[in-house]
Amino acid sequence: MNKTICKKLQKSIEGSVLTKNEFREFYSVDASYYKIIPRIIVIPKNEKDVMNTIKIAKKMRESVTVRGAGTGLVGSALNDGIIIDMKNFNSMKIHEDHIIVGPGILKGNLDKKLEEVQKFFPPNPSIGSFCSVGGMLGNNSSGSRSLKYGSVIDNVVEVTFIDGNGKKIILPRDKKIVKKITEFASKIEKQKFPKVSKNSSGYRIDKIETENSAHKIIVGSEGTLGIITSAKLRIRKKPKKRILFVVEYKAMRDAARNCIKIRDSRPSAIEFVDKNTLNKIKFSFDDKSKCLLFVEYDERVVSSEKKLKSMVTGKIVKKLDSDEEILTWWRYRDSSLHYSLKTTKKETTMPHVIEDAAVPLNNLPNVFSMIRGINKKFNTKSIIYGHAGNGNVHVRLTSKEQKSTIVKKIATEYFHEIIKLNGTITAEHGDGLARSEFIKMQYGSKNYQIFKDIKAFFDPENILNPGKIITEKSTVVKNLK
C-alpha cells in the first residue's frame, strides 16, 4: 500500500513526499521518551497540499499526524502512518492588536519580529525559541506569564484548519460548524472539568461560551480534529517596566502556601524551582534553602513591591529591575528542564509521564505531600519546578527500578490523586501517548462520550492523529525508546 499511496501523493501535491529510512527515523522521535516509525512523511507547500493529503489518506484509510518543531514532551506528533510537517507554513503579518501566522513559524522568530514593534504574544513556553506556533496551538501551551495573560486558548481570535474530510474551515466564521460546536458545549457536565487556571487535557469544550469562542475547540486538540493552516493571535504592547524578585524558602510546602497570598498581589508570574535548579545558579544562597520562587510584576511596580514585602514568608534575595538582569535570571528558571536532564544519570532516568499536572492553588501544598509519598512508596527521587502561581508543577522522577509496570502504577496513582484535588492531568503539554488513556477518568463517561462525538464530527474516519485524546488502548508505557 505504501507505493500506491506514495504515487497518489506525489501526483497530487507540490510539496515533498519522503519514504527513505533516514527520514522515517528522524520523524520517529520528538522530545518525549517515545518512538514510532512512520511510513511516509509529507512536507506540504500550500493549503491545497494539506487538503489533498487528507483526502488521499481518508480514501486509503491511512493516518495523518501533524508535526511542528518536534519539541513535544508526550509524543503527540508521533504515529505510524503519514507525518505531515508544516514547516513551510511560516508566514506572519503583524497588525495593531493581532498577528496572522502560519503554524510552522518558530516562537523565537515570532518574538524577534514583535520585539521590533514593541509588542509580544503572551504565552511563553520555556522551550519558546525552538517550538512552533502550530505546536503551541495544538497543545494549548502556556508558560510563566499565563498567571496574568492566560494560555494560548485565551489569546487566539480565529483559526483556519483542514478537517478529516479535507474540508477547509474557518472558526468562528463558519456559522454551520459554530452551531454544531455550541450544541456539543451545551451538553457537557461542566462540574467534571478541572477547577484550574490552565488545562490542556481533552477537548476544551468548556471554553465555548459564545458563538465567537467556537474556534477554541481546536486549540489543545493535538491535530485530532483538524490541521491548522493559519491562526489570528492577539498581541499586546510590551510592558514599560518589569521587576523580578527571587525569594528563597527552607521548605517547599512553605513556598506553596506563600504562593496563595502572593497571587493576591497580582504578579505576572510566580515560578517555582527546587534545590536541583537552585544549585546551578551562580549565587550564594542559604545552605538550608530548599527552593526558590521567582515573582515578577509588569505594572504598578512600586506598590507591588510594598505588597510583596508585606506578605512574603521567605527571604527576598534578589530584586532585579534591569531588562538584562531579569533576562539572565529567567534563563535560570527556563533551564530547569535542561538542569534536570543534565543532573540525572541515564540509567536512573524514568519516562516523564506525570510531569505536567495542575491543581487549584489552595491544593498545591497537597501535591508536594503526594510527591513525597510516591517517592517513599516507589523508592523514587523527584526534581520539581514549574508555574506555581497556576498550581502547575513539572515533576521528574528518577529511580534504579525502570520497569514499565512501575511507571504505569505511578502514573495511575498520581493522576487519580490529582483529579481528587480538582486538578488536571496536564496543564500545558497535552495528552499525547502519555496521558490520553486517563482522559475518561479525568472527565467522566458523559463528557468523554461528547469528546468522541466531537471527534467523529470533524474526523469521521478517525484518520487524524488516531490514538491521541480518544483511545481505547493503553499507550503510557507502549512505544518507549
C-alpha positions, 0 to 999 in steps of 0.5 A: 500500500505504501507505493500506491499511496506514495504515487497518489501523493506525489501526483497530487501535491507540490510539496515533498513526499519522503519514504527513505529510512533516514527520514522515517527515523528522524520523524520517529522521535520528538522530545518525549521518551517515545518512538514510532516509525512512520511510513511516509512523511509529507512536507506540504507547500500550500493549503491545497497540499494539506487538503489533498493529503487528507483526502488521499489518506481518508480514501486509503484509510491511512493516518495523518499526524501533524508535526511542528518543531518536534519539541513535544514532551508526550509524543503527540506528533508521533504515529505510524502512518503519514507525518505531515510537517508544516514547516513551510507554513511560516508566514506572519503579518503583524497588525495593531492588536493581532498577528496572522501566522502560519503554524510552522513559524518558530516562537523565537522568530515570532518574538524577534519580529514583535520585539521590533514593534514593541509588542509580544504574544503572551504565552511563553513556553520555556522551550519558546525559541525552538517550538512552533506556533502550530505546536503551541496551538495544538497543545494549548501551551502556556508558560510563566506569564499565563498567571496574568495573560492566560494560555494560548486558548485565551489569546487566539481570535480565529483559526483556519484548519483542514478537517478529516474530510479535507474540508477547509474551515474557518472558526468562528466564521463558519456559522454551520460548524459554530452551531454544531460546536455550541450544541456539543458545549451545551451538553457537557457536565461542566462540574467534571472539568478541572477547577484550574487556571490552565488545562490542556487535557481533552477537548476544551469544550468548556471554553465555548461560551459564545458563538465567537469562542467556537474556534477554541475547540481546536486549540489543545486538540493535538491535530485530532480534529483538524490541521491548522493552516493559519491562526489570528493571535492577539498581541499586546504592547510590551510592558514599560517596566518589569521587576523580578524578585527571587525569594528563597524558602527552607521548605517547599510546602512553605513556598506553596502556601506563600504562593496563595497570598502572593497571587493576591498581589497580582504578579505576572508570574510566580515560578517555582524551582527546587534545590536541583535548579537552585544549585546551578545558579551562580549565587550564594544562597542559604545552605538550608534553602530548599527552593526558590520562587521567582515573582515578577510584576509588569505594572504598578511596580512600586506598590507591588513591591510594598505588597510583596514585602508585606506578605512574603514568608521567605527571604527576598534575595534578589530584586532585579529591575534591569531588562538584562538582569531579569533576562539572565535570571529567567534563563535560570528558571527556563533551564530547569528542564535542561538542569534536570536532564543534565543532573540525572544519570541515564540509567536512573532516568524514568519516562516523564509521564506525570510531569505536567499536572495542575491543581487549584492553588489552595491544593498545591501544598497537597501535591508536594505531600503526594510527591513525597509519598510516591517517592517513599512508596516507589523508592523514587527521587523527584526534581520539581519546578514549574508555574506555581502561581497556576498550581502547575508543577513539572515533576521528574522522577528518577529511580534504579527500578525502570520497569514499565509496570512501575511507571504505569502504577505511578502514573495511575496513582498520581493522576487519580490523586490529582483529579481528587484535588480538582486538578488536571492531568496536564496543564500545558503539554497535552495528552499525547501517548502519555496521558490520553488513556486517563482522559475518561477518568479525568472527565467522566463517561458523559463528557468523554462520550461528547469528546468522541462525538466531537471527534467523529464530527470533524474526523469521521474516519478517525484518520487524524492523529488516531490514538491521541485524546480518544483511545481505547488502548493503553499507550503510557508505557507502549512505544518507549525508546 
